[in-house]
Amino acid sequence: MSSTSIERDVVLFLGAGFSHAAGLPLMSEFGEKSRSVYRDCRSERRMKRRRLGRYYRRAGAVFRKFQQMLRRAAASVSVHHNNMETVFCAAESYRQAEPAQTPGRPILRSYGRPYTADEVYREMQVWLFKMYQENPLGPTWRRTAYAKLIRTLKENALGRRTTVLTTNYDLVFESFAWRKGLKCRYGLPNSSRIAVGGDGDHNETYLADDSDAAPPLVCKLHGSINYFTNPDSPDPDRLLICDDVHPTGKRLTDASNVILRGTSRPRVLNFDAVARLRNSFGRNMTPQIIPPTYAKLEAFKWLKCIWNNAFEALRSAKKIVFIGYSMPESDGHMRAMIQAAMAQRTAGDSPGVHVFDLSTEALLRYQSFFGPLGLRMGRHLWQVPFEEAVNERLPEILTN
């Protein structure tokens, strides 16, 4: 069902700062967090408990080796090798620039094995899946700012009016929305729902049917940890979406001594999710986590559909609220989409824009980018953490 079939006039634009309060890393923090997670994957004790350890250990090793490669550029240019976007985009550049006369030429070795640019890219997708697999639903989830935000949307019937645009790969928004009784939908026509265990068990899902107009429409602009494709299937372009929920108290992994404790959560957050999916659907099942580069849209039809929905949401929005997205100068593609969407609006039909971000530099970029709207500090631009935004400012902005 198209996002244009109902009036959606509210856009929530969520960046990494939105998920940071759930324990997920900012782009600039990714390197340090990655080292910690990699040490955990290499732990002998944990390796014995988690059957999937070898997948993540291999992917983490390739990521680290590629980071080391990027450091060579430091003699000539500034390289932020601990920034996830820098590393991931560089891996994509290697894929796109591979000389036609030497296809499949290895670019690095890890644990004695050579890896081509395409293999490095796929291992990096697995590693990012692991990094953003954190469970955002702890025992105190009801007292979080996330729960209050969802409650505001639900109690004011804003779900059907809201489109969520996010550059994040995680399931923070979807998970909290589901627990508060507000399922989300993605609006992707060429997609299928699959269960992590491959058993077709969909007794509980955190997503609504795409025929349901009431839930918020979520557009994952760079892919998501619950998106997969299988290049060996009859329809390799079809997006496979893991939407099933792991019940409380059931076994968390295939290891006999690891039990889920606490709340239910999407099964894609299971330690063994990738292994289970590969066992059920094919060894080349790959998380669809996409770098923020210009090359991505033509390569992925499902992603083009997401960006089309995002464009329409920006074109028709009466309110656009940015939370934790820093509007970097380097993200030219995102800026271009916003500019193109604004060009489709009629004269005098400008949206109300509000921004919540901790960075002074980011707020100044918004002030410059939306210059004609005259955004003012303390009225449209707020230098506050997400928790304070939800407790003091955001409900009033969304409901008035």
C-alpha positions in Angstrom: 0.0 0.0 0.0 1.4 3.4 -0.9 2.2 5.9 1.7 0.2 8.4 -0.3 -3.2 6.7 0.4 -3.7 8.6 3.6 -2.6 12.0 4.9 0.7 11.7 6.7 1.7 15.2 7.8 4.2 14.5 10.6 7.8 13.3 9.9 10.1 12.1 12.6 13.7 12.1 11.3 15.8 9.9 13.6 19.6 9.8 13.6 22.2 8.0 15.7 21.6 10.3 18.6 18.1 8.9 18.9 19.4 5.4 19.6 22.3 6.5 21.7 20.3 6.5 24.9 19.5 2.8 24.3 23.2 2.0 24.4 24.0 2.0 20.7 27.1 3.8 19.5 27.3 7.1 17.7 29.2 6.9 14.4 32.3 8.5 16.0 32.2 6.1 18.9 32.0 3.0 16.7 35.7 2.1 16.6 36.0 1.9 20.4 32.7 0.0 20.8 33.8 -2.4 18.0 37.0 -3.3 19.8 35.0 -4.1 22.9 32.5 -6.3 21.1 35.3 -8.0 19.1 37.1 -8.9 22.4 33.8 -10.4 23.6 33.5 -12.5 20.5 37.0 -13.9 20.9 36.4 -14.8 24.5 37.0 -18.6 24.9 34.3 -18.9 27.5 31.7 -17.1 25.4 32.7 -19.0 22.2 31.8 -22.2 23.9 28.4 -20.8 24.8 27.5 -19.3 21.4 27.4 -21.4 18.4 27.6 -18.4 16.2 30.8 -17.0 17.6 32.9 -18.0 14.5 30.7 -15.9 12.2 31.0 -12.8 14.2 34.7 -13.3 15.1 35.5 -13.6 11.4 33.5 -10.6 10.4 35.0 -8.5 13.3 38.5 -9.5 12.2 37.9 -8.4 8.6 36.5 -5.1 9.9 39.6 -4.5 12.0 41.9 -5.4 9.2 40.2 -3.0 6.8 40.5 -0.3 9.4 44.2 -0.9 9.4 44.3 -0.6 5.7 42.6 2.8 5.9 45.3 4.1 8.3 47.7 4.0 5.4 45.9 7.0 3.9 46.7 9.1 6.9 50.0 10.0 5.3 48.1 11.9 2.6 44.6 12.8 3.9 42.6 12.9 7.1 40.9 9.6 7.7 38.6 8.9 10.6 39.1 5.1 10.7 37.1 4.8 13.9 34.0 6.3 12.3 31.7 3.6 11.0 30.4 5.6 8.1 34.0 6.3 6.9 35.0 2.7 7.0 31.8 1.3 5.5 31.8 3.9 2.6 35.4 3.1 1.9 34.5 -0.6 1.6 31.8 0.4 -0.8 34.2 2.5 -2.8 36.6 -0.5 -3.2 33.7 -2.6 -4.6 32.7 0.1 -7.1 36.2 0.9 -8.2 37.4 -2.7 -8.6 39.2 -2.8 -12.0 37.3 -4.8 -14.6 40.5 -6.6 -15.7 41.2 -8.0 -12.2 37.7 -9.0 -10.8 37.9 -10.9 -7.6 41.4 -9.8 -6.7 41.9 -10.0 -2.9 42.5 -6.7 -1.1 43.4 -8.1 2.3 44.0 -11.2 4.3 42.6 -12.2 7.6 43.4 -15.3 9.6 45.4 -16.5 6.6 42.4 -16.2 4.2 42.3 -13.7 1.2 39.2 -11.5 0.9 38.0 -9.7 -2.2 36.4 -6.3 -2.0 32.9 -7.9 -2.3 33.7 -10.4 0.5 35.0 -7.6 2.7 31.8 -5.6 2.2 29.6 -8.7 3.1 31.6 -9.4 6.2 31.3 -5.8 7.2 27.5 -6.1 6.9 27.6 -9.1 9.3 29.7 -7.1 11.7 27.4 -4.1 11.7 24.5 -6.5 12.2 26.3 -7.8 15.3 27.1 -4.2 16.5 23.5 -3.0 16.2 21.9 -6.2 17.6 21.7 -4.8 21.2 18.5 -5.3 23.0 16.8 -2.0 23.7 14.1 -3.5 26.0 15.6 -3.7 29.4 13.6 -4.3 32.6 12.9 -0.6 33.1 11.8 0.1 29.5 8.4 1.5 30.6 10.2 4.4 32.3 12.3 5.4 29.3 11.9 8.4 27.0 11.3 6.0 24.2 8.1 4.6 25.9 6.9 8.1 26.5 7.4 9.1 22.9 5.4 6.1 21.7 2.7 6.8 24.3 2.4 10.3 22.9 2.0 9.0 19.4 -0.6 6.4 20.4 -2.7 8.5 22.8 -3.0 11.3 20.2 -3.8 9.0 17.3 -0.6 10.2 15.5 0.4 6.8 14.2 -1.6 7.1 10.9 -0.2 10.7 10.4 3.5 9.8 11.2 6.3 8.8 8.9 9.5 7.8 10.6 12.6 8.4 8.5 15.8 7.0 10.1 19.4 6.6 9.1 19.7 3.9 11.9 20.0 0.2 11.3 18.7 -0.8 14.7 15.2 -1.7 15.9 14.9 0.7 18.8 11.8 2.5 17.5 10.0 -0.7 16.3 10.7 -2.5 19.5 9.4 0.2 21.8 6.4 0.8 19.5 5.5 -2.9 19.6 5.7 -3.1 23.4 3.4 -0.1 23.7 0.8 -1.6 21.3 1.7 0.5 18.3 3.1 -1.8 15.6 4.9 -0.3 12.6 4.8 -1.0 8.9 7.4 -0.6 6.2 5.3 -0.3 3.0 7.7 -2.4 0.8 5.8 -4.3 -1.9 8.5 -6.7 -3.0 9.2 -8.2 0.4 8.3 -11.3 2.4 8.1 -11.9 6.1 10.3 -14.7 7.5 10.9 -16.2 10.9 14.4 -16.4 12.2 14.0 -20.1 13.0 12.7 -20.8 9.5 9.6 -22.6 11.0 7.1 -20.1 9.8 6.0 -19.3 13.4 4.4 -15.8 13.3 2.2 -16.1 16.4 3.6 -12.7 17.5 5.2 -10.0 15.3 6.3 -6.5 15.9 5.1 -5.3 12.5 1.6 -4.6 11.2 0.3 -5.7 7.8 1.0 -3.2 5.0 -2.7 -3.0 4.3 -3.2 -1.4 7.7 -3.1 2.4 7.5 -3.1 3.1 11.2 0.5 2.3 12.2 3.4 4.7 11.6 5.3 4.1 8.3 9.0 3.5 9.0 11.5 4.2 6.3 15.0 2.7 7.0 17.0 4.9 4.7 20.2 2.8 5.0 18.7 -0.6 5.5 18.1 -2.5 8.7 19.3 -5.4 10.8 16.0 -7.2 10.2 16.4 -6.9 6.4 18.0 -9.7 4.4 18.4 -10.9 0.8 19.4 -14.2 -0.6 21.3 -14.0 -3.9 20.9 -17.8 -4.4 17.0 -17.6 -4.3 14.8 -17.5 -7.4 14.1 -13.9 -6.6 17.4 -12.4 -5.4 15.9 -8.8 -5.3 13.2 -9.8 -2.9 13.7 -8.3 0.6 13.2 -10.8 3.4 12.1 -9.2 6.7 12.5 -11.0 10.0 9.4 -9.9 12.0 8.9 -12.6 14.6 9.2 -12.2 18.4 11.1 -14.4 20.8 8.9 -15.3 23.8 10.1 -14.6 27.3 11.8 -17.6 28.9 12.5 -19.5 25.7 16.0 -20.5 24.8 18.0 -17.6 23.4 20.5 -19.6 21.3 21.2 -23.1 20.2 23.6 -23.5 23.1 22.0 -25.5 25.9 23.0 -23.2 28.8 22.0 -19.8 27.5 18.4 -18.8 28.3 16.7 -15.5 27.6 15.9 -13.6 30.8 13.7 -10.6 30.9 11.3 -9.3 28.3 10.4 -10.7 24.9 12.2 -9.1 21.9 12.5 -9.5 18.1 14.2 -12.8 17.3 16.5 -11.1 14.9 18.3 -9.8 18.1 19.1 -13.4 18.9 22.8 -14.3 19.1 22.2 -17.1 16.5 20.0 -15.2 14.1 22.4 -15.2 11.2 23.3 -18.9 11.6 19.6 -19.9 11.9 18.7 -17.9 8.8 21.6 -19.4 6.8 20.6 -22.9 7.9 17.0 -22.3 6.8 17.3 -20.2 3.7 20.8 -20.5 2.4 24.4 -19.8 3.4 24.5 -16.5 1.5 21.7 -14.9 3.4 23.1 -11.4 4.0 22.0 -8.5 6.3 20.9 -5.6 4.2 22.8 -2.8 5.9 23.8 -0.2 3.2 26.5 2.5 3.4 25.3 6.1 2.9 26.7 6.5 -0.6 25.2 7.7 -3.9 25.7 4.2 -5.5 23.1 2.5 -3.3 19.7 3.3 -4.8 20.2 1.9 -8.3 21.6 -1.3 -6.8 18.7 -2.1 -4.5 15.1 -1.8 -5.8 13.6 -2.1 -2.3 15.8 0.7 -1.0 14.6 2.9 -3.9 11.1 2.3 -2.7 12.0 3.4 0.8 13.5 6.6 -0.5 10.5 7.3 -2.7 8.3 6.9 0.4 10.6 9.2 2.3 10.5 11.8 -0.4 6.7 11.8 -0.4 6.6 12.2 3.3 8.9 15.2 3.3 7.0 16.7 0.4 3.7 16.6 2.2 4.7 17.1 5.9 3.4 19.9 7.9 5.9 19.2 10.7 9.4 17.7 10.4 11.1 16.9 13.7 14.8 15.9 13.5 16.1 14.0 16.6 19.8 13.1 16.9 20.6 13.6 13.2 23.5 16.0 12.8 22.9 17.0 9.1 26.6 16.5 8.2 28.0 18.4 5.2 29.2 15.0 3.9 25.7 13.6 3.6 25.0 15.3 0.3 22.5 12.7 -0.8 20.2 13.3 2.2 20.4 17.1 1.8 19.6 16.7 -1.9 16.5 14.6 -1.1 15.2 17.2 1.3 15.9 20.1 -1.1 14.1 18.2 -4.0 11.1 17.5 -1.8 10.9 21.1 -0.7 11.0 22.1 -4.4 7.8 20.1 -5.0 5.8 22.1 -2.4 3.6 25.0 -3.4 4.7 28.5 -2.6 4.1 29.5 1.0 3.6 25.9 2.1 6.7 25.5 4.2 6.7 22.9 7.0 7.4 23.6 10.6 10.9 22.3 11.4 12.2 21.5 14.9 15.6 20.0 15.7 16.9 18.3 18.8 20.6 17.6 18.9 23.4 18.0 21.5 25.9 19.5 19.0 26.0 23.3 18.6 27.7 22.8 15.2 24.8 20.6 14.1 22.2 23.1 15.1 24.0 25.8 13.2 24.1 23.6 10.1 20.3 23.3 10.3 19.9 27.1 10.8 21.9 27.6 7.6 20.3 24.8 5.6 16.8 25.9 6.5 17.8 29.6 6.3 14.6 31.0 4.8 12.5 29.5 7.6 14.4 31.6 10.2 14.9 28.7 12.7 15.7 30.1 16.2 17.5 28.6 19.1 15.1 27.8 21.9 12.1 27.9 19.6 12.9 25.6 16.7 16.4 24.4 17.6 17.0 22.6 20.9 20.4 21.6 22.3 19.1 19.0 24.7 19.4 15.2 25.1 16.6 13.0 23.8 15.2 12.3 27.3 14.8 16.0 28.0 13.3 16.6 24.6 10.6 14.0 25.2 9.9 15.1 28.8 9.7 18.8 28.1 9.3 19.8 24.4 8.4 17.1 22.0 4.9 16.1 23.1 3.7 19.7 22.7 5.3 20.1 19.3 3.7 16.9 18.0 0.2 17.6 19.3 -0.2 21.3 18.5 
